[in-house]
Amino acid sequence: MSPGEGRVAAEAVEAVFREERGLLLASLVRRFGDLDLAEEVTSEAIEAALRHWPAEGVPARPGAWLLTTARRRAVDRLRRDQAYAARLAVLAADAERAEPAPAPDVSGSGQGFGSGSGFGSDELPDERLQLFFTCAHPALAAEDRTALTLRCLAGLTTPEVARAFLVPTATMAQRIVRAKKKIREARIPFRVPGPDELPGRLPGVLQVVYSVFTEGYAASSGPRLQRLDLAEEAIRLARILRRLLPAERESAGLLALLLLVHARRDARTGPEGEPVLLEDQDRGRWDRPMIEEGRALVVRALTGGPAGPYGVQAAIAALHDEATDVAATDWPQIVALYDVLRTLTPSPVVEVNRAVAVAMRDGPGAGLALLDALAGEPRLRAYPPYAVARGDLLGRLGRDGEAAAAYREALELTGTEPERAALRRKLGE
């Protein structure tokens, strides 16, 4: 094989691995009941592909090839390590009691999964939904759920997950190990909750994906305002959830929200990476096809019963994206939607956003009064947007000294350098 063909083979491995890793991992966990084993044999299958594909060519069904190879490696591991096999048998028995399923195929024949199809076809069962609910199980700590989801379903390596949240690789590795240990020791079943459990469990799964996006949309610290790679991974996960849960309107609402917000990504920063406020953004740079896709999903999210919080937030984002400028924005409707949202998910953050919308509808004095009424809320003391919003409204009212004090407070709380630079410019003004 020529060097060019070798590069094609290597790129094929990377593409299959990035796009289908979650599906491959989920299939293996379902059959062998252990995340560690599934990850190890997945890595071994990728290494085998890197050795064989450049010389032999990329197979017609690369995903099925990887799955068959990984399953054979798992069978070999179980045959060599009887103690490991015994432990997995206990996990498999627990899973059978929780949700009856076909017995694991440990023949190594490679028949069944992947026979006659590659990943992505209807013939290959998609078990990522089970993996979503396992990674986002409420028994796991919130930070562990997010880390495990990125590791297992987004296909990020441990160092990549660590960089995403600006922590040392060793710290992130400990979180992931801790989450896997909890799953193993608590015998958390690899399954989708039943109809009676799903309403209580689905919000946690959606929240994990939303948390990933939030860190990508507005990084908590570091040299950049946005982490586009992280935001795009969250959108990819939201698309998977949408495909796997087509009847759940909040999965449509979440995907709509992420698309409608991410559509503004190119206009949110200036040439030096500085933040650009919504009112100053060049709306011609917004991603119109993404906005149209998001708007269609909003209709789905709001049709057929009471709206959920993600659907309402997506509707707010759609109103922003539909307006030609800030003055043309339907602020009364946005305030009304925030009134709905505060009944669904009451929080100080919702109240801050509502106060800003009221200021746009009724004037800065009305919005400032609402913000000042929140001054005693302890959760806002470490929330920079609250201080920034107060500084903005105070400045519009000509109360420059108080505005400067609010901006200084925000400067002490803000983590990213572009936002800090923008606040320093405001103080200079």
Phi, psi and omega in degrees: 000137182286163177304323179296318179293325177297320178295320178300316180296316179297319178294325178295318177300312182298318181296313180296318182297313183292318186279327190244005184302317181298320178294317178297313182297317181298319179298320181288319179296321180299323185273330185243351170073018185213124181293319181300312179299316181299316180294319182296313183286334173296315178298320179295323179293321178296316178299320178296320179297320180295333177279316190271320187296320178299327182273323188256349183096156180285127181295161181297325179237082186298323179296317179294323177300314180297318181296315180298316179298315181296320180295321178295320177297321179295317178299316178300318180297317181292324179293326180282329187241092183293326179295319177297316180299321180295319180295319179293329177297322177296315178299319179296321178296320176298317180295322179297320179292324182287322182203105182305138180207162178303145181295149179301138176268108180247025181285336182077010183288334182082002180277159179095263180294126175082354180281116179090000180203159173260178178298147177099347179272162182291342182284342181260111182302136180260110185253017180296333181298319176300319181292324175304309184289332175290313181295331183256025182296137182297344178288343179271148175297149185303315182293329178288323179298314181295316180298316182292323178296316178296321183291314189270322187256328177273346177079014177285145174285165179301315176300324178294318177297319179298316179295326181300325182248014172054046175235158177300149179302321180298322179295316181292321178300321178296320178298315183292317177298318180299318180294316179296320180297320179297317179300317183290311186286326178276356181053047178294124185287146176270090184198163172273132178302151177291172182304328180283336181267332190303315181302327180279335185264330185299318180304325178294321178294315179297323181295323178299312181295319179296322178296321177298314181296317182301318178293329177283324181290316181218095183301143182286336177196173177112185186277350185237147177288319184242148169244086187298325180297320180290318178299319181290327175296320179297319178296320178297318177296319179296325177295319178300312179300319180299318179292323184280336181233062186295335181275349182273111184294331180288335173292324174293320180297318180296312181298319178300314180300313182296318181294316184292328177280315183293337179300339181267006192304318186290337182263356186278346179230150179271188184300329181262012181084007181286149180291141176244122182295156182306318184291341182257359185285145174280102186290347174290343179269356179289149184277097186293318176300322178294321178296316181296320177297318179296319180298319178297322178290329177299317179301317178296319183292331185261002184255133171102017179149182180301141181287151173263171184297323180289323177297320179293315178297324178294323178296322176297314179299322180296321178297321176297315186288334181280338185284146179284334175198179183296320182296328182275359181291142181280077183295323176302319179292322178296317177299319179297321178293323175295328175297322176292315184298323182291339175278331181280313182223075181297130178198156177299327180296317177300319181295323177296313180297322178295319180298320178296319178294321177298320178299322178289331180276315190246355180111157185298329180297319180294318179292321181296322179300320179291321178294318180296330178293343180264004188301330182275001182283113184299330183289347179268353182292336179247024184247098186305320182302333178295311180294322178297317180298318177297316179300319180296313182290322177297320178296321179293334178271002179080012181265070192296320181298316179292324178296318179298321179296321179293319179294323177295322177297317178296322181299324179292335185263337189286138186261328185270145182294321178301320179291322178296320179296320179295320178293322178296324176294320178297318179295324178294328179289000000 
